[in-house]
Amino acid sequence: MRGLRLSPPIVFRLVAVGLVVLILVAASLHLRHVPRDVGVPDLGPPGSRDRLAAGLAHCQALGMKADGDPACAAIWAENRKRFFAPDVTR
């Protein structure tokens, strides 16, 4: 019995499988050490967020009638302004 002869395609497959296993192990180790005490970002004053959330809920409850409501238009404009505002913490 002479040595085990591996053809190039078999060698490439073994290397590919080894790399996939190595990547999976590295990813699992990385995900295992994610910090658990990630803080919640500052969303602004609590009162203004509550009013905006209440206004959005009210407009959602109105359904299609909210489309012509000027109060809902103002609430949606404020929501868009806050959503697209640049984040100063980045």
LOKE-866470 format. One record per residue: z negated, x negated, y of N, C-alpha, C in turn; residue number from 1; residue in three letters. Coordinates in Angstrom, 1 decimal, decimal comma. Each point is the difference from the previous one (the first is absolute). Example, Ala and Ser with C-alpha at 12.3 -4.5 7.8 and 13.67 -1.06 7.14 Angstrom:
BEGIN
+--------+--------+--------+--------+--------+--------+--------+--------+--------+------+-------+
!   n.pz !   n.px !   n.py !  ca.pz !  ca.px !  ca.py !   c.pz !   c.px !   c.py ! keke ! tivex !
+--------+--------+--------+--------+--------+--------+--------+--------+--------+------+-------+
!   -7,8 !  -13,2 !   -5,7 !    0,0 !    0,9 !    1,2 !    0,0 !   -0,9 !    1,2 !    1 !   ALA !
!    0,7 !    0,4 !    1,1 !    0,0 !   -0,9 !    1,1 !   -0,8 !    0,8 !    1,1 !    2 !   SER !
+--------+--------+--------+--------+--------+--------+--------+--------+--------+------+-------+
//
This chain:
BEGIN
+--------+--------+--------+--------+--------+--------+--------+--------+--------+------+-------+
!   n.pz !   n.px !   n.py !  ca.pz !  ca.px !  ca.py !   c.pz !   c.px !   c.py ! keke ! tivex !
+--------+--------+--------+--------+--------+--------+--------+--------+--------+------+-------+
!    0,0 !   -0,8 !   -1,2 !    0,0 !    0,8 !    1,2 !    0,0 !   -0,9 !    1,2 !    1 !   MET !
!    1,1 !    0,0 !    0,8 !    0,1 !   -0,7 !    1,2 !   -0,7 !    0,7 !    1,1 !    2 !   ARG !
!   -0,1 !   -0,4 !    1,1 !   -0,7 !    0,7 !    1,1 !    0,6 !    1,3 !    0,4 !    3 !   GLY !
!   -0,7 !    0,8 !    0,7 !    0,5 !    1,3 !    0,5 !    1,0 !   -0,2 !    1,1 !    4 !   LEU !
!    1,2 !    0,5 !   -0,2 !    1,1 !   -0,2 !    1,0 !    0,0 !    1,3 !    0,9 !    5 !   ARG !
!   -0,1 !   -0,2 !    1,3 !    0,1 !    1,2 !    0,8 !    1,3 !   -0,1 !    0,9 !    6 !   LEU !
!    0,7 !    1,0 !    0,0 !    1,2 !    0,1 !    0,7 !   -0,3 !    0,2 !    1,5 !    7 !   SER !
!    0,8 !   -0,3 !    0,9 !   -0,3 !    0,2 !    1,5 !   -0,3 !    1,4 !    0,3 !    8 !   PRO !
!    0,7 !    1,0 !   -0,5 !   -0,4 !    1,4 !    0,4 !   -1,4 !    0,4 !   -0,5 !    9 !   PRO !
!   -0,4 !   -0,5 !   -1,1 !   -1,4 !    0,2 !   -0,5 !   -1,0 !   -0,7 !    0,9 !   10 !   ILE !
!    0,3 !   -1,2 !    0,4 !   -0,9 !   -0,7 !    1,0 !   -0,1 !    0,7 !    1,3 !   11 !   VAL !
!    1,1 !    0,5 !    0,5 !    0,0 !    0,7 !    1,3 !   -0,8 !    1,3 !   -0,1 !   12 !   PHE !
!    0,1 !    0,7 !   -1,1 !   -0,8 !    1,2 !   -0,2 !   -1,5 !   -0,3 !   -0,1 !   13 !   ARG !
!   -0,3 !   -1,1 !   -0,7 !   -1,5 !   -0,4 !   -0,1 !   -0,5 !   -0,3 !    1,4 !   14 !   LEU !
!    0,7 !   -0,7 !    0,7 !   -0,4 !   -0,4 !    1,4 !   -0,1 !    1,2 !    0,9 !   15 !   VAL !
!    0,9 !    1,0 !   -0,1 !   -0,1 !    1,2 !    0,7 !   -1,2 !    0,8 !   -0,3 !   16 !   ALA !
!   -0,3 !    0,2 !   -1,3 !   -1,1 !    0,7 !   -0,5 !   -1,3 !   -0,7 !    0,5 !   17 !   VAL !
!    0,0 !   -1,3 !    0,0 !   -1,2 !   -0,8 !    0,4 !   -0,2 !    0,2 !    1,5 !   18 !   GLY !
!    1,1 !    0,1 !    0,8 !   -0,2 !    0,2 !    1,4 !   -0,5 !    1,4 !    0,4 !   19 !   LEU !
!    0,5 !    1,0 !   -0,8 !   -0,5 !    1,4 !    0,2 !   -1,4 !    0,1 !   -0,3 !   20 !   VAL !
!   -0,5 !   -0,6 !   -1,1 !   -1,4 !    0,0 !   -0,3 !   -0,8 !   -0,7 !    1,0 !   21 !   VAL !
!    0,5 !   -1,1 !    0,5 !   -0,7 !   -0,8 !    1,1 !   -0,2 !    0,8 !    1,2 !   22 !   LEU !
!    1,1 !    0,7 !    0,4 !    0,0 !    0,9 !    1,2 !   -1,0 !    1,1 !   -0,2 !   23 !   ILE !
!    0,0 !    0,6 !   -1,1 !   -0,9 !    1,2 !   -0,3 !   -1,5 !   -0,5 !    0,1 !   24 !   LEU !
!   -0,3 !   -1,2 !   -0,6 !   -1,3 !   -0,5 !    0,0 !   -0,4 !   -0,3 !    1,5 !   25 !   VAL !
!    0,8 !   -0,6 !    0,7 !   -0,3 !   -0,4 !    1,4 !   -0,2 !    1,3 !    0,9 !   26 !   ALA !
!    0,8 !    1,0 !   -0,2 !   -0,2 !    1,3 !    0,7 !   -1,3 !    0,6 !   -0,4 !   27 !   ALA !
!   -0,3 !    0,0 !   -1,2 !   -1,3 !    0,7 !   -0,4 !   -1,2 !   -0,8 !    0,5 !   28 !   SER !
!    0,1 !   -1,3 !    0,1 !   -1,1 !   -0,8 !    0,5 !   -0,1 !    0,3 !    1,5 !   29 !   LEU !
!    1,1 !    0,1 !    0,7 !    0,0 !    0,2 !    1,4 !   -0,6 !    1,4 !    0,3 !   30 !   HIS !
!    0,4 !    1,0 !   -0,7 !   -0,4 !    1,4 !    0,3 !   -1,5 !    0,1 !   -0,4 !   31 !   LEU !
!   -0,5 !   -0,8 !   -0,9 !   -1,4 !    0,1 !   -0,4 !   -0,9 !   -0,5 !    1,1 !   32 !   ARG !
!    0,5 !   -0,9 !    0,8 !   -0,9 !   -0,5 !    1,1 !    0,2 !    0,6 !    1,4 !   33 !   HIS !
!    0,5 !    1,2 !    0,0 !    0,2 !    0,7 !    1,3 !   -1,4 !    0,3 !    0,6 !   34 !   VAL !
!   -0,3 !   -0,3 !    1,3 !   -1,3 !    0,3 !    0,6 !   -0,2 !    1,5 !    0,0 !   35 !   PRO !
!   -1,3 !    0,3 !   -0,4 !   -0,3 !    1,4 !   -0,1 !   -0,5 !    0,6 !    1,3 !   36 !   ARG !
!   -0,4 !   -0,8 !    1,0 !   -0,6 !    0,4 !    1,2 !    1,1 !    0,0 !    1,2 !   37 !   ASP !
!    1,1 !    0,6 !   -0,3 !    1,1 !    0,0 !    1,0 !   -0,4 !    1,1 !    1,0 !   38 !   VAL !
!   -0,1 !   -0,4 !    1,3 !   -0,4 !    0,9 !    1,1 !    1,0 !    1,0 !    0,3 !   39 !   GLY !
!   -0,4 !    1,1 !    0,6 !    0,9 !    1,1 !    0,5 !    0,4 !   -0,4 !    1,4 !   40 !   VAL !
!    1,3 !    0,1 !    0,3 !    0,4 !   -0,4 !    1,4 !   -0,5 !    1,0 !    1,0 !   41 !   PRO !
!   -0,2 !   -0,5 !    1,2 !   -0,5 !    0,8 !    1,1 !    1,1 !    1,0 !    0,4 !   42 !   ASP !
!   -0,3 !    1,3 !    0,0 !    1,0 !    1,0 !    0,3 !   -0,2 !    0,6 !    1,4 !   43 !   LEU !
!   -0,9 !   -0,6 !    0,8 !   -0,2 !    0,5 !    1,3 !   -1,3 !    0,9 !    0,0 !   44 !   GLY !
!   -0,2 !    0,6 !    1,2 !   -1,2 !    0,8 !    0,1 !    0,0 !    1,2 !   -1,0 !   45 !   PRO !
!   -1,1 !    0,2 !   -0,7 !    0,0 !    1,1 !   -1,0 !    0,3 !    1,3 !    0,5 !   46 !   PRO !
!   -0,5 !    0,3 !    1,2 !    0,2 !    1,4 !    0,6 !    1,5 !    0,3 !    0,2 !   47 !   GLY !
!    0,7 !   -1,0 !    0,5 !    1,5 !    0,3 !    0,3 !    0,7 !    0,1 !   -1,3 !   48 !   SER !
!   -0,3 !   -0,7 !   -1,1 !    0,6 !    0,1 !   -1,3 !   -0,3 !    1,4 !   -0,6 !   49 !   ARG !
!   -1,2 !    0,4 !    0,2 !   -0,3 !    1,4 !   -0,6 !    0,7 !    1,1 !    0,8 !   50 !   ASP !
!    0,2 !   -0,1 !    1,3 !    0,7 !    1,0 !    0,7 !    1,5 !    0,0 !   -0,4 !   51 !   ARG !
!    0,5 !   -1,2 !   -0,1 !    1,4 !   -0,1 !   -0,4 !    0,2 !    0,5 !   -1,4 !   52 !   LEU !
!   -0,9 !   -0,3 !   -1,0 !    0,1 !    0,5 !   -1,3 !   -0,1 !    1,6 !    0,0 !   53 !   ALA !
!   -0,9 !    0,5 !    0,8 !   -0,2 !    1,4 !    0,0 !    1,3 !    0,7 !    0,6 !   54 !   ALA !
!    0,5 !   -0,6 !    1,0 !    1,2 !    0,5 !    0,6 !    1,2 !    0,0 !   -0,9 !   55 !   GLY !
!    0,1 !   -1,1 !   -0,8 !    1,1 !   -0,1 !   -1,0 !   -0,2 !    1,0 !   -1,1 !   56 !   LEU !
!   -1,2 !    0,3 !   -0,4 !   -0,3 !    1,0 !   -1,0 !    0,4 !    1,4 !    0,5 !   57 !   ALA !
!   -0,3 !    0,2 !    1,3 !    0,3 !    1,3 !    0,6 !    1,5 !    0,2 !    0,0 !   58 !   HIS !
!    0,7 !   -1,0 !    0,4 !    1,5 !    0,2 !    0,1 !    0,6 !    0,1 !   -1,4 !   59 !   CYS !
!   -0,6 !   -0,7 !   -0,9 !    0,5 !    0,2 !   -1,4 !   -0,2 !    1,4 !   -0,5 !   60 !   GLN !
!   -1,2 !    0,6 !    0,4 !   -0,3 !    1,3 !   -0,5 !    1,0 !    1,1 !    0,7 !   61 !   ALA !
!    0,4 !   -0,4 !    1,2 !    1,0 !    1,0 !    0,7 !    1,3 !    0,0 !   -0,7 !   62 !   LEU !
!    0,4 !   -1,0 !   -0,7 !    1,3 !   -0,1 !   -0,7 !    1,1 !   -0,1 !    1,0 !   63 !   GLY !
!    1,0 !    0,9 !   -0,2 !    1,2 !   -0,1 !    0,8 !   -0,2 !    0,5 !    1,5 !   64 !   MET !
!   -1,1 !    0,8 !    0,2 !   -0,3 !    0,4 !    1,3 !   -0,4 !   -1,2 !    0,9 !   65 !   LYS !
!   -0,5 !   -1,1 !   -0,6 !   -0,4 !   -1,1 !    0,8 !    1,1 !   -0,8 !    0,6 !   66 !   ALA !
!    1,3 !    0,3 !   -0,4 !    1,1 !   -0,7 !    0,5 !    0,2 !    0,3 !    1,5 !   67 !   ASP !
!   -0,3 !    1,2 !    0,4 !    0,2 !    0,3 !    1,5 !   -1,3 !   -0,1 !    0,8 !   68 !   GLY !
!   -1,1 !   -0,4 !   -0,6 !   -1,3 !    0,0 !    0,6 !   -0,1 !   -1,3 !    0,8 !   69 !   ASP !
!   -0,2 !    0,1 !    1,4 !   -0,2 !   -1,2 !    0,8 !   -1,2 !   -0,8 !   -0,4 !   70 !   PRO !
!   -1,1 !    0,7 !   -0,4 !   -1,2 !   -0,8 !   -0,4 !    0,3 !   -0,8 !   -1,2 !   71 !   ALA !
!    0,7 !    0,5 !   -1,0 !    0,3 !   -0,8 !   -1,2 !    1,0 !   -1,1 !    0,4 !   72 !   CYS !
!    0,9 !    0,2 !    0,9 !    0,9 !   -1,0 !    0,4 !   -0,8 !   -1,2 !    0,6 !   73 !   ALA !
!   -1,0 !    0,3 !    0,8 !   -0,8 !   -1,0 !    0,6 !   -0,8 !   -0,8 !   -1,0 !   74 !   ALA !
!   -0,5 !    0,8 !   -1,0 !   -0,8 !   -0,6 !   -1,1 !    0,9 !   -1,0 !   -0,8 !   75 !   ILE !
!    1,2 !    0,5 !   -0,3 !    0,9 !   -0,9 !   -0,8 !    0,4 !   -1,2 !    0,8 !   76 !   TRP !
!    0,2 !    0,1 !    1,3 !    0,3 !   -1,1 !    0,8 !   -1,1 !   -1,0 !    0,0 !   77 !   ALA !
!   -1,3 !    0,4 !    0,1 !   -1,1 !   -0,9 !   -0,1 !   -0,1 !   -0,6 !   -1,3 !   78 !   GLU !
!    0,3 !    0,7 !   -1,1 !   -0,1 !   -0,6 !   -1,3 !    1,1 !   -1,0 !   -0,2 !   79 !   ASN !
!    1,2 !    0,2 !    0,5 !    1,1 !   -1,0 !    0,0 !   -0,4 !   -1,2 !    0,8 !   80 !   ARG !
!   -0,6 !    0,2 !    1,2 !   -0,4 !   -1,1 !    0,8 !   -1,0 !   -0,9 !   -0,7 !   81 !   LYS !
!   -1,0 !    0,6 !   -0,7 !   -1,0 !   -0,8 !   -0,7 !    0,6 !   -0,6 !   -1,2 !   82 !   ARG !
!    1,0 !    0,6 !   -0,7 !    0,5 !   -0,5 !   -1,2 !    0,9 !   -1,2 !    0,3 !   83 !   PHE !
!    0,8 !    0,1 !    1,1 !    0,9 !   -1,1 !    0,3 !   -0,5 !   -1,0 !    0,9 !   84 !   PHE !
!   -1,3 !    0,1 !    0,5 !   -0,6 !   -0,9 !    0,9 !   -0,1 !   -1,4 !   -0,7 !   85 !   ALA !
!    0,2 !   -1,1 !    0,7 !   -0,1 !   -1,3 !   -0,6 !   -1,5 !   -0,2 !   -0,3 !   86 !   PRO !
!   -0,2 !   -0,6 !   -1,2 !   -1,3 !   -0,3 !   -0,4 !   -0,5 !   -1,4 !    0,6 !   87 !   ASP !
!   -1,0 !    0,0 !    0,8 !   -0,4 !   -1,2 !    0,7 !   -0,8 !   -0,9 !   -0,9 !   88 !   VAL !
!   -0,4 !    0,4 !   -1,2 !   -0,8 !   -0,8 !   -0,9 !    0,9 !   -0,9 !   -0,8 !   89 !   THR !
!    1,3 !    0,2 !    0,0 !    0,9 !   -0,8 !   -0,9 !    0,3 !   -1,3 !    0,7 !   90 !   ARG !
+--------+--------+--------+--------+--------+--------+--------+--------+--------+------+-------+
//
